[in-house]
Amino acid sequence: VPSIVEKITNVANCCADQLEILQVLNYKKGQEFIPHTDGFSGKFDACGFEQASRQATIFCYLNDVAEGGSTNFPEIGLAIQPKKGTAVIHFP
């Protein structure tokens, strides 16, 4: 069974050393992530990289969610409901 890193590198056509450190988020009922962009203006130092900028964001849903919990892209009118095993890739 391929690891999550293997799956991401296959989808993104890159090497594991080109990925940022993986982050796992677990939202409790009532928690939210305020609207933001994953892009940065200019180059920055973070997640093991120096003077780089994020090219893409990939996130994977680890659970089904009965209500709420959608990931929203308000600028394009898109809301994605979490479904276990689904991955979303977007380019900030």
All heavy atoms as an XYZ file, in Angstrom:
702
protein
N       0.855     -1.177      0.000
C       0.000      0.000      0.000
C       0.902      1.242      0.000
O       1.750      1.380      0.877
C      -0.917      0.013      1.251
C      -1.726      1.281      1.304
C      -1.788     -1.215      1.273
N       0.709      2.127     -0.976
C       1.548      3.327     -1.023
C       1.284      4.251      0.163
O       0.146      4.365      0.628
C       1.138      4.009     -2.324
C       0.226      3.088     -3.028
C      -0.223      2.050     -2.066
N       2.318      4.898      0.642
C       2.174      5.851      1.736
C       1.565      7.145      1.204
O       1.514      7.377     -0.005
C       3.529      6.153      2.368
O       4.305      6.960      1.489
N       1.122      7.994      2.115
C       0.561      9.281      1.710
C       1.606     10.106      0.956
O       1.288     10.771     -0.025
C      -0.020     10.056      2.919
C      -0.767     11.305      2.481
C       1.066     10.437      3.908
C      -2.041     11.031      1.741
N       2.862     10.038      1.373
C       3.919     10.779      0.684
C       4.090     10.256     -0.740
O       4.205     11.040     -1.691
C       5.247     10.731      1.470
C       6.398     11.311      0.659
C       5.103     11.463      2.793
N       4.070      8.939     -0.913
C       4.178      8.377     -2.261
C       3.020      8.827     -3.143
O       3.207      9.174     -4.313
C       4.219      6.848     -2.202
C       5.508      6.291     -1.641
C       5.426      4.779     -1.445
O       4.522      4.332     -0.722
O       6.265      4.086     -2.034
N       1.832      8.846     -2.588
C       0.658      9.278     -3.362
C       0.782     10.748     -3.758
O       0.491     11.125     -4.888
C      -0.620      9.033     -2.569
C      -0.962      7.559     -2.432
C      -2.213      7.361     -1.613
C      -2.542      5.891     -1.478
N      -3.773      5.654     -0.719
N       1.205     11.588     -2.823
C       1.339     13.016     -3.115
C       2.423     13.256     -4.156
O       2.225     14.035     -5.094
C       1.620     13.814     -1.824
C       0.370     13.816     -0.939
C       2.056     15.239     -2.149
C       0.599     14.372      0.445
N       3.557     12.591     -4.020
C       4.624     12.813     -5.009
C       4.205     12.324     -6.393
O       4.585     12.926     -7.399
C       5.954     12.158     -4.583
O       5.761     10.760     -4.359
C       6.525     12.820     -3.337
N       3.401     11.275     -6.455
C       2.891     10.811     -7.754
C       1.950     11.835     -8.376
O       2.056     12.148     -9.563
C       2.189      9.460     -7.621
C       3.157      8.320     -7.409
O       4.323      8.393     -7.788
N       2.683      7.255     -6.799
N       1.030     12.366     -7.586
C       0.075     13.352     -8.092
C       0.784     14.646     -8.487
O       0.496     15.236     -9.526
C      -1.022     13.642     -7.041
C      -1.830     14.869     -7.407
C      -1.922     12.437     -6.875
N       1.716     15.075     -7.662
C       2.391     16.358     -7.888
C       3.601     16.239     -8.817
O       4.202     17.253     -9.167
C       2.831     16.949     -6.554
N       3.961     15.009     -9.173
C       5.121     14.783    -10.040
C       6.370     15.452     -9.467
O       7.025     16.276    -10.132
C       4.840     15.254    -11.471
C       5.898     14.760    -12.436
O       6.495     13.712    -12.230
N       6.127     15.519    -13.487
N       6.668     15.122     -8.219
C       7.834     15.699     -7.555
C       8.484     14.641     -6.662
O       8.004     13.525     -6.553
C       7.428     16.920     -6.734
S       6.394     16.535     -5.308
N       9.571     15.017     -6.021
C      10.284     14.139     -5.084
C       9.873     14.493     -3.652
O       9.477     15.627     -3.379
C      11.789     14.322     -5.226
S      12.403     13.926     -6.859
N       9.999     13.554     -2.754
C       9.616     13.773     -1.358
C      10.373     14.934     -0.729
O       9.825     15.659      0.100
C       9.810     12.502     -0.543
N      11.621     15.162     -1.129
C      12.392     16.255     -0.531
C      11.929     17.629     -1.024
O      12.407     18.657     -0.544
C      13.891     16.072     -0.738
C      14.320     16.077     -2.194
O      13.457     16.089     -3.093
O      15.541     16.061     -2.437
N      10.981     17.665     -1.946
C      10.413     18.926     -2.413
C       9.118     19.277     -1.679
O       8.529     20.313     -1.938
C      10.140     18.861     -3.920
C      11.407     18.743     -4.745
C      11.096     18.524     -6.211
O      10.518     17.506     -6.577
N      11.460     19.484     -7.035
N       8.687     18.408     -0.762
C       7.457     18.638     -0.004
C       7.748     19.364      1.292
O       8.808     19.186      1.901
C       6.778     17.306      0.332
C       6.352     16.423     -0.829
C       5.777     15.121     -0.293
C       5.362     17.133     -1.733
N       6.785     20.166      1.730
C       6.865     20.751      3.062
C       6.601     19.647      4.079
O       6.140     18.558      3.732
C       5.811     21.846      3.240
C       6.078     23.085      2.427
C       5.045     24.169      2.690
O       4.422     24.177      3.775
O       4.853     25.004      1.798
N       6.836     19.957      5.330
C       6.539     19.032      6.413
C       5.023     18.822      6.441
O       4.257     19.781      6.353
C       7.030     19.610      7.752
C       8.560     19.768      7.715
C       6.591     18.755      8.926
C       9.112     20.645      8.811
N       4.581     17.566      6.540
C       3.150     17.280      6.575
C       2.533     17.802      7.867
O       3.153     17.754      8.932
C       2.894     15.779      6.462
C       3.346     15.107      5.172
C       3.008     13.621      5.211
C       2.722     15.759      3.955
N       1.316     18.314      7.769
C       0.585     18.819      8.925
C      -0.728     18.062      9.036
O      -1.360     17.779      8.025
C       0.290     20.300      8.749
C       1.533     21.155      8.595
C       1.151     22.604      8.303
O       0.253     23.146      8.931
N       1.830     23.204      7.354
N      -1.123     17.733     10.252
C      -2.396     17.067     10.483
C      -3.244     17.996     11.351
O      -2.805     18.435     12.407
C      -2.218     15.706     11.191
C      -3.569     15.080     11.503
C      -1.373     14.778     10.339
N      -4.449     18.305     10.870
C      -5.368     19.163     11.612
C      -6.594     18.348     11.995
O      -7.077     17.532     11.209
C      -5.803     20.349     10.749
C      -4.674     21.233     10.227
C      -5.235     22.290      9.283
C      -3.930     21.889     11.369
N      -7.093     18.569     13.189
C      -8.286     17.877     13.667
C      -9.200     18.926     14.293
O      -8.905     19.458     15.352
C      -7.905     16.817     14.695
C      -9.112     16.072     15.228
O     -10.187     16.120     14.657
N      -8.924     15.372     16.331
N     -10.287     19.233     13.594
C     -11.222     20.240     14.076
C     -12.287     19.598     14.948
O     -12.858     18.574     14.603
C     -11.901     20.951     12.902
C     -10.934     21.733     12.065
C     -10.527     21.257     10.825
C     -10.408     22.930     12.516
C      -9.634     21.971     10.054
C      -9.509     23.647     11.749
C      -9.131     23.169     10.519
O      -8.242     23.868      9.765
N     -12.554     20.219     16.068
C     -13.631     19.805     16.960
C     -14.891     20.578     16.581
O     -14.832     21.582     15.877
C     -13.268     20.086     18.425
C     -11.984     19.417     18.884
C     -12.114     17.923     18.895
C     -10.816     17.293     19.397
N     -10.695     15.913     19.055
N     -16.038     20.122     17.043
C     -17.307     20.778     16.751
C     -17.214     22.263     17.125
O     -16.790     22.607     18.231
C     -18.443     20.107     17.521
C     -19.794     20.640     17.163
C     -20.903     19.874     17.828
C     -22.249     20.431     17.395
N     -23.342     19.663     17.953
N     -17.582     23.111     16.188
C     -17.572     24.558     16.416
C     -16.265     25.243     16.037
O     -16.221     26.466     15.961
N     -15.202     24.492     15.809
C     -13.944     25.105     15.405
C     -13.988     25.418     13.914
O     -14.714     24.783     13.151
C     -12.762     24.182     15.681
C     -12.415     24.035     17.136
C     -11.179     23.165     17.314
O     -11.093     22.071     16.766
N     -10.230     23.661     18.073
N     -13.195     26.385     13.516
C     -13.122     26.737     12.110
C     -11.746     27.293     11.789
O     -11.002     27.695     12.676
C     -14.187     27.772     11.757
C     -13.988     29.105     12.450
C     -15.028     30.141     12.077
O     -15.661     30.001     11.021
O     -15.199     31.084     12.856
N     -11.472     27.307     10.525
C     -10.247     27.917     10.014
C     -10.713     29.129      9.241
O     -11.469     28.981      8.278
C      -9.508     26.921      9.112
C      -8.027     27.089      9.107
C      -7.281     26.891     10.242
C      -7.363     27.437      7.942
C      -5.910     27.029     10.244
C      -5.995     27.574      7.926
C      -5.268     27.367      9.083
N     -10.333     30.311      9.676
C     -10.833     31.517      9.027
C     -10.320     31.601      7.589
O      -9.268     31.039      7.267
C     -10.445     32.784      9.818
C      -8.920     32.922      9.929
C     -11.086     32.787     11.194
C      -8.460     34.234     10.493
N     -11.053     32.259      6.720
C     -10.620     32.372      5.319
C      -9.199     32.935      5.220
O      -8.832     33.865      5.939
C     -11.636     33.348      4.718
C     -12.857     33.171      5.558
C     -12.331     32.917      6.942
N      -8.421     32.315      4.361
C      -7.028     32.709      4.168
C      -6.574     32.183      2.818
O      -7.278     31.431      2.154
C      -6.141     32.136      5.282
C      -6.010     30.646      5.209
N      -7.029     29.803      5.617
C      -5.027     29.852      4.735
C      -6.650     28.549      5.419
N      -5.448     28.539      4.864
N      -5.386     32.554      2.428
C      -4.786     32.009      1.217
C      -3.556     31.217      1.609
O      -2.895     31.548      2.591
C      -4.428     33.119      0.204
O      -3.802     32.511     -0.918
C      -3.486     34.151      0.792
N      -3.275     30.161      0.884
C      -2.066     29.382      1.153
C      -0.859     29.951      0.425
O       0.236     29.454      0.561
C      -2.267     27.915      0.741
C      -3.006     27.123      1.806
O      -3.310     27.691      2.872
O      -3.265     25.942      1.575
N      -1.080     30.961     -0.378
C       0.014     31.584     -1.111
C       0.682     32.659     -0.270
O       0.130     33.153      0.709
N       1.871     33.001     -0.625
C       2.631     34.033      0.063
C       3.138     35.011     -0.978
O       3.448     34.619     -2.095
C       3.822     33.431      0.824
C       3.421     32.391      1.831
C       3.421     31.046      1.499
C       3.032     32.761      3.099
C       3.046     30.084      2.421
C       2.651     31.808      4.031
C       2.666     30.466      3.689
N       3.216     36.272     -0.610
C       3.784     37.218     -1.558
C       5.301     37.196     -1.380
O       5.822     37.509     -0.322
C       3.227     38.621     -1.326
O       3.489     39.048     -0.013
N       5.988     36.760     -2.391
C       7.441     36.674     -2.325
C       7.916     35.373     -1.713
O       7.136     34.492     -1.365
N       9.205     35.265     -1.575
C       9.817     34.050     -1.043
C       9.931     34.140      0.473
O      10.023     35.218      1.038
C      11.187     33.850     -1.684
C      11.074     33.634     -3.186
C      12.410     33.404     -3.829
C      12.178     33.117     -5.308
N      13.371     32.737     -5.999
N       9.926     32.978      1.138
C       9.968     32.941      2.591
C      10.721     31.701      3.048
O      11.003     30.810      2.256
C       8.548     32.958      3.171
C       7.782     31.689      2.881
C       7.632     30.728      3.861
C       7.239     31.454      1.625
C       6.945     29.546      3.594
C       6.549     30.285      1.356
C       6.403     29.331      2.339
N      11.064     31.665      4.321
C      11.720     30.514      4.929
C      10.703     29.815      5.831
O      10.184     30.424      6.760
C      12.915     30.939      5.785
C      14.036     31.578      4.982
O      14.004     31.501      3.750
O      14.945     32.163      5.602
N      10.387     28.563      5.540
C       9.446     27.817      6.382
C       9.467     26.356      5.990
O       9.811     26.000      4.865
C       8.029     28.368      6.237
N       9.075     25.518      6.922
C       8.883     24.078      6.677
C      10.108     23.418      6.061
O       9.984     22.524      5.225
C       7.645     23.848      5.804
S       6.128     24.405      6.586
N      11.278     23.871      6.424
C      12.503     23.245      5.929
C      13.021     23.822      4.626
O      14.006     23.340      4.081
N      12.382     24.865      4.102
C      12.828     25.480      2.850
C      13.282     26.907      3.103
O      12.750     27.592      3.964
C      11.700     25.481      1.816
C      11.328     24.109      1.355
C      10.332     23.388      1.994
C      11.976     23.517      0.291
C       9.986     22.113      1.583
C      11.648     22.243     -0.129
C      10.649     21.542      0.519
N      14.253     27.334      2.348
C      14.733     28.702      2.451
C      14.466     29.430      1.149
O      14.730     28.906      0.074
C      16.232     28.714      2.753
C      16.569     28.121      4.099
C      18.060     28.109      4.382
O      18.820     28.777      3.647
O      18.450     27.436      5.333
N      13.945     30.637      1.273
C      13.677     31.506      0.128
C      12.919     30.774     -0.979
O      13.347     30.701     -2.125
C      14.986     32.108     -0.398
C      15.622     33.071      0.574
C      14.687     34.252      0.855
O      14.346     35.002     -0.042
N      14.271     34.401      2.103
N      11.790     30.210     -0.601
C      10.944     29.466     -1.537
C       9.517     29.994     -1.442
O       9.190     30.769     -0.557
C      10.994     27.978     -1.210
N       8.679     29.580     -2.347
C       7.255     29.907     -2.243
C       6.454     28.655     -2.551
O       6.890     27.789     -3.299
C       6.879     31.047     -3.195
O       7.133     30.683     -4.525
N       5.281     28.563     -1.959
C       4.440     27.375     -2.111
C       3.855     27.351     -3.520
O       3.267     28.309     -3.982
C       3.329     27.417     -1.067
C       2.450     26.197     -1.077
C       1.452     26.230      0.066
N       2.169     26.013      1.319
C       1.770     26.484      2.492
N       0.673     27.190      2.577
N       2.468     26.243      3.578
N       4.008     26.231     -4.184
C       3.503     26.070     -5.542
C       2.107     25.462     -5.570
O       1.320     25.754     -6.462
C       4.454     25.183     -6.364
C       5.870     25.731     -6.449
C       5.921     27.061     -7.159
O       5.414     27.205     -8.252
N       6.527     28.038     -6.515
N       1.831     24.591     -4.615
C       0.539     23.909     -4.573
C       0.249     23.468     -3.143
O       1.157     23.317     -2.336
C       0.545     22.684     -5.489
N      -1.013     23.286     -2.855
C      -1.450     22.737     -1.573
C      -2.271     21.495     -1.867
O      -3.158     21.517     -2.716
C      -2.302     23.755     -0.797
O      -1.506     24.895     -0.498
C      -2.839     23.159      0.494
N      -1.958     20.416     -1.174
C      -2.724     19.179     -1.290
C      -3.192     18.816      0.117
O      -2.391     18.791      1.043
C      -1.881     18.016     -1.852
C      -1.356     18.345     -3.247
C      -2.693     16.721     -1.863
C      -0.390     17.312     -3.806
N      -4.469     18.578      0.261
C      -4.919     18.070      1.550
C      -5.843     16.892      1.343
O      -6.501     16.767      0.319
C      -5.536     19.147      2.450
C      -6.625     19.977      1.833
C      -7.936     19.565      1.898
C      -6.332     21.176      1.209
C      -8.948     20.332      1.355
C      -7.330     21.944      0.645
C      -8.641     21.534      0.729
N      -5.811     16.020      2.325
C      -6.554     14.754      2.266
C      -7.494     14.697      3.459
O      -7.100     15.009      4.576
C      -5.591     13.571      2.351
S      -4.278     13.629      1.136
N      -8.721     14.290      3.189
C      -9.688     14.120      4.269
C      -9.521     12.723      4.853
O      -9.549     11.732      4.139
C     -11.116     14.304      3.753
C     -11.390     15.693      3.225
C     -11.572     15.911      1.868
C     -11.463     16.774      4.088
C     -11.823     17.185      1.381
C     -11.718     18.050      3.611
C     -11.905     18.244      2.260
O     -12.153     19.507      1.772
N      -9.359     12.668      6.159
C      -9.160     11.397      6.839
C     -10.450     10.822      7.406
O     -10.473      9.677      7.851
C      -8.132     11.569      7.967
C      -6.762     12.102      7.524
C      -5.859     12.276      8.741
C      -6.136     11.202      6.489
N     -11.526     11.631      7.401
C     -12.805     11.200      7.959
C     -13.954     11.723      7.103
O     -13.828     12.750      6.450
C     -12.999     11.753      9.379
C     -11.918     11.331     10.316
O     -10.896     11.993     10.404
N     -12.119     10.238     11.012
N     -15.078     11.025      7.169
C     -16.330     11.563      6.649
C     -16.881     12.508      7.713
O     -16.668     12.305      8.908
C     -17.346     10.440      6.412
C     -16.928      9.512      5.279
O     -16.391     10.000      4.262
O     -17.137      8.290      5.404
N     -17.588     13.537      7.275
C     -18.199     14.479      8.208
C     -19.681     14.574      7.866
O     -20.035     14.887      6.731
C     -17.522     15.863      8.116
C     -18.201     16.860      9.032
C     -16.041     15.758      8.455
N     -20.539     14.288      8.851
C     -21.989     14.248      8.607
C     -22.565     15.628      8.303
O     -23.371     15.792      7.410
C     -22.698     13.637      9.811
N     -22.146     16.657      9.047
C     -22.625     17.997      8.758
C     -21.532     19.010      9.043
O     -20.687     18.809      9.899
C     -23.904     18.348      9.510
C     -24.105     18.213     10.830
C     -25.394     18.599     11.490
O     -25.619     19.790     11.729
O     -26.138     17.689     11.833
N     -21.571     20.097      8.269
C     -20.532     21.113      8.409
C     -19.209     20.594      7.888
O     -19.147     19.587      7.184
N     -18.148     21.275      8.239
C     -16.808     20.808      7.918
C     -16.349     21.007      6.499
O     -15.284     20.527      6.118
N     -17.127     21.729      5.685
C     -16.719     21.886      4.284
C     -15.520     22.811      4.160
O     -15.275     23.678      5.001
C     -17.877     22.409      3.438
O     -18.265     23.686      3.861
N     -14.755     22.596      3.124
C     -13.657     23.482      2.762
C     -14.188     24.392      1.666
O     -14.685     23.918      0.647
C     -12.451     22.676      2.248
O     -12.031     21.786      3.288
C     -11.307     23.598      1.866
N     -14.113     25.685      1.913
C     -14.724     26.647      1.005
C     -13.676     27.456      0.246
O     -12.673     27.865      0.816
C     -15.631     27.592      1.790
C     -16.742     26.855      2.493
O     -17.540     26.194      1.859
N     -16.783     26.946      3.815
N     -13.963     27.658     -1.013
C     -13.175     28.515     -1.882
C     -14.120     29.632     -2.349
O     -14.710     29.550     -3.428
C     -12.621     27.722     -3.067
C     -11.657     26.640     -2.660
C     -12.105     25.361     -2.348
C     -10.298     26.906     -2.577
C     -11.221     24.364     -1.972
C      -9.406     25.909     -2.190
C      -9.867     24.644     -1.888
N     -14.318     30.672     -1.500
C     -15.343     31.683     -1.774
C     -15.135     32.464     -3.074
O     -16.112     32.876     -3.694
C     -15.281     32.608     -0.555
C     -13.988     32.329      0.115
C     -13.595     30.934     -0.254
N     -13.912     32.635     -3.492
C     -13.672     33.407     -4.710
C     -14.196     32.718     -5.961
O     -14.457     33.369     -6.971
C     -12.185     33.724     -4.865
C     -11.693     34.724     -3.833
C     -10.247     35.123     -4.023
O      -9.649     34.810     -5.079
O      -9.700     35.749     -3.103
N     -14.357     31.390     -5.897
C     -14.881     30.671     -7.063
C     -16.208     29.965     -6.752
O     -16.712     29.199     -7.560
C     -13.853     29.666     -7.636
C     -13.450     28.612     -6.594
C     -12.640     30.398     -8.182
C     -12.605     27.488     -7.152
N     -16.762     30.243     -5.567
C     -18.058     29.684     -5.204
C     -18.073     28.174     -5.066
O     -19.052     27.524     -5.417
N     -17.004     27.604     -4.531
C     -16.890     26.154     -4.402
C     -16.781     25.758     -2.938
O     -16.004     26.353     -2.186
C     -15.650     25.655     -5.168
C     -15.345     24.167     -5.108
C     -16.443     23.359     -5.789
C     -13.996     23.885     -5.771
N     -17.557     24.759     -2.537
C     -17.468     24.182     -1.196
C     -17.311     22.677     -1.355
O     -18.067     22.041     -2.088
C     -18.705     24.500     -0.383
N     -16.321     22.117     -0.679
C     -16.051     20.682     -0.769
C     -16.364     20.042      0.576
O     -15.789     20.420      1.603
C     -14.592     20.419     -1.181
C     -14.332     21.046     -2.548
C     -14.282     18.929     -1.172
C     -12.895     21.041     -2.980
N     -17.259     19.079      0.563
C     -17.636     18.369      1.781
C     -16.628     17.249      2.029
O     -16.302     16.494      1.106
C     -19.044     17.784      1.634
C     -19.593     17.158      2.891
C     -19.783     18.156      4.024
O     -20.012     19.333      3.805
N     -19.682     17.676      5.247
N     -16.094     17.137      3.244
C     -15.114     16.093      3.524
C     -15.666     14.691      3.284
O     -16.784     14.375      3.684
C     -14.816     16.278      5.014
C     -15.184     17.682      5.303
C     -16.334     17.996      4.400
N     -14.885     13.878      2.602
C     -15.198     12.469      2.399
C     -13.894     11.695      2.577
O     -12.900     11.974      1.906
C     -15.770     12.228      1.002
C     -16.157     10.789      0.789
C     -16.814     10.564     -0.548
C     -17.099      9.068     -0.641
N     -17.601      8.669     -1.908
N     -13.888     10.772      3.491
C     -12.690      9.997      3.802
C     -12.039      9.471      2.520
O     -12.697      8.885      1.667
C     -13.045      8.821      4.716
C     -11.857      8.022      5.185
C     -12.295      6.920      6.129
C     -11.100      6.134      6.606
N     -11.488      5.115      7.596
N     -10.728      9.722      2.404
C      -9.970      9.240      1.262
C      -9.903     10.202      0.093
O      -9.177      9.980     -0.854
N     -10.654     11.305      0.172
C     -10.640     12.310     -0.895
C      -9.471     13.256     -0.693
O      -9.144     13.639      0.429
C     -11.959     13.104     -0.890
O     -13.039     12.218     -1.076
C     -11.965     14.171     -1.979
N      -8.859     13.649     -1.788
C      -7.779     14.637     -1.738
C      -8.152     15.824     -2.603
O      -8.840     15.692     -3.612
C      -6.472     14.030     -2.241
N      -7.717     16.998     -2.180
C      -7.951     18.233     -2.923
C      -6.578     18.877     -3.178
O      -5.762     18.959     -2.262
C      -8.842     19.209     -2.120
C      -8.994     20.536     -2.833
C     -10.197     18.575     -1.830
N      -6.368     19.295     -4.392
C      -5.146     20.018     -4.720
C      -5.554     21.366     -5.288
O      -6.501     21.463     -6.068
C      -4.254     19.237     -5.716
C      -2.967     20.000     -6.016
C      -5.000     18.913     -7.002
C      -1.921     19.214     -6.776
N      -4.896     22.404     -4.815
C      -5.137     23.734     -5.389
C      -3.829     24.498     -5.452
O      -2.851     24.172     -4.791
C      -6.244     24.488     -4.634
C      -5.914     24.859     -3.227
N      -5.393     26.081     -2.885
C      -6.041     24.180     -2.070
C      -5.228     26.141     -1.588
N      -5.597     24.988     -1.070
N      -3.834     25.485     -6.294
C      -2.613     26.234     -6.586
C      -2.808     27.677     -6.126
O      -3.532     28.432     -6.765
C      -2.316     26.163     -8.088
C      -2.194     24.758     -8.568
C      -3.303     24.080     -9.063
C      -0.988     24.080     -8.486
C      -3.205     22.751     -9.493
C      -0.877     22.762     -8.900
C      -1.988     22.100     -9.404
N      -2.183     28.021     -4.988
C      -2.384     29.369     -4.419
C      -1.838     30.462     -5.327
O      -1.049     30.273     -6.162
C      -1.637     29.326     -3.103
C      -0.851     28.082     -3.067
C      -1.285     27.225     -4.193
